[in-house]
């Protein structure tokens, strides 16, 4: 359902079409997760635990980003360290 269809259509969308759109979003999300290596979330937790051994950091001081290209994945952790 495009934005123009939504604006021009005055009737409520059927529950079947809404369910179909939601299912498409869930399937796309699951496909994306399937392509990620399984070890990256574990690696992220291990890196954070090593840093926490030496410096006290809160969860809101950490941002995580995962970038996938054709031949590699990049796990980027940005941590705001206390002064």
C-alpha positions, 0 to 999 in steps of 0.5 A: 500500500503506497502513500497515495493509495492510503490518501486516496482510499477513504475506506479502512483497509481490510484486516487481511491487507494489514496482516499481509503488510505486517507479515512482510515486515517480519519476514524481511526482518528475519531475513536480515537477521539470518545473514548476520554472523552468529558470533558478532553479538557474542563478540560484542558482549565479550568486548564490553565485559573486558572494558567493564573490568577496567572502566565503569560504563553504563549501557547508555554510553555504548552505541553499536552499529553493524555494517555488512558489505559483500565480503565482510561485516564490520562491528562498530562499538562507540563507547563514551569513557568517563574522564 
